[in-house]
């Protein structure tokens, strides 16, 4: 883990730093598990921070003591049913396997549990399946996520009871 790591609620002012993080990390992290034909269409869509997430209060950033954003992720509740959707969990590609993702997802799980949710639902990249599995998620099978009409992204559906 970086020297000092703080997990805090994301703010709208984090937008540019998150765009930079997503834009740098996703191409490098996903390269081994997706063909270029998928990445060329998907990366421009998934590598942008979503302003509504930054205002949700349930999306977090991980930053070092120097203010460097090294990870992000969160959850959003579904209407009714006690289910939350995991959103945009990513670690800086230069900081993987140092506990950043674990720290973010631990916060997500704690806050979702405190909010009364009973299940977390995740559309994981192929790359992230071992991470989510280690965090208690179970695989439910392959799915296709429609990013836009005509742009599909292969993923793995995973869930974790709370």
N, C-alpha and C positions, 0 to 999 in steps of 0.2 A: 504494500500500500504506500502511496506517496507519504512523505514525512508527516504532514498534517492534512487530514481530509475532513471536510465539513459537508454534510448533506443538508441542503436547505431548500425551501420552496422556491421554485423558479419564479422569475418576475418578467414582465414584458421587456424590460431593458436587457435581458439575457438573449434576446432573439439573434443578434448578429454573431455572438460567441457560439450559440448553439448551431446556427447554420454552418459556421466554420468547422465545428466539431463533427457534425453529421457528414458534411461534405468531404472531410478528410478521412474519417474513420470507416464509413460504410463501404466505399470502393475497396479499401485495403482489406477489411475484415471479411467481406462477402466474396471476394475474388476466387477463392479456392472452391467454393460451393455452388457457384452459379456461372453459367456460360456468358460470355460477353454479349450475346444477343439479348439476354434477359436484362443484364445490368445497364446496357446502353439506354434502354427505355425506362427502367425502373428508378435508377439512381437520381435523375433530376426531380422525381416526384417524392421519393422517400428521404432525400437529403436536405429537406427544408423543415425548419421548426414550425410548428403550428401555433399561431398566436393565441387561439382559444385554449390550448393546453397550458400556455404560460399564464393564463388568467384563472385557471381552474382551481388552484390551491392544492391539487393532487399530482402535480408534476414537479420533479425535483432535479436539482443539479448537484453534482459533486465537484467541489473545488478545493484546490490546495491552499495552503496558508498565504500563497502569493496571489491568489485570485484566479489561477488558471483552471478553467473548466475541464475536467478529465472524465466526466460521465454525466449521464442524464437518464431519466426514466420516470414513469409514473403510472397512474391508473385513472380510469374514469368509471363512475358507477352507471350501470344500466338502469333504466326506469323500472322499478319494481323487481322483485325476484332475488335480491341480495347478491347480484353478480357484478363483478367489476372487470373491466377490460384493461389488460396491461398495455402500456403505450410507450413506444419509442425508447426502449432501454438500450443504451449504447455506452461503451467505454472507449476512450481515446485509444487508438490502435497501438500507441506507444506505452500504454499503461495496463494492458491486459494481464490477467493472472496475478493481480496485486491487491485484490479485494475490493476494487471500486464498484464493480457490478453487484457483488454480494452486498455491499453496504447500501446501495441504492435499493435493491430489491428487498432487503430486510426492512427498510423504512416503508416501502410500499406495502408489504405484507402487514406490518404492525398498524399502519394507518387504516388500511382497508378493513382489518379485523376490528379495530376500534370503532369504525363507522358502521359496524354491524353486517358487513358482507359475509357470505358463507362460501363463496367460490370466486377464484380468479381465473379468467379466460385469457388465453394468449395465442396469438398467431405468430409463432416463432419463425425466424429465418432458419434455414438448415444449419447455418453456422452456430446459432445460439442454442440448439437443442441440448447439447451436453450441459451447458450452464443451467438451463431451466430444470433439467432433470436433477441436477445436483441440489437445486433449491426446492425440491419436492413436487415439481410438476410432472404429470404423466402425459404421455403422447396418446392422442386420440386418432391420429392419422394425417395423411397429406391432404392439403386443401389448396385452392387457388384463390388468391386475393385479387380482386379487380381494383386496380389503382385508378383507372380511368377506362372508358369504353375502348376496348382493343388492347389494353395494356394490363396483362395479368402477371402476377408474381407468385411463384410456388412457395408454399410455407407449410409448417407443421402445426396442427391444432393441438394445444396443450392446456391442461387445466390443473388447478391446485385447490383442494378444499381448505377452508380456513377454520 
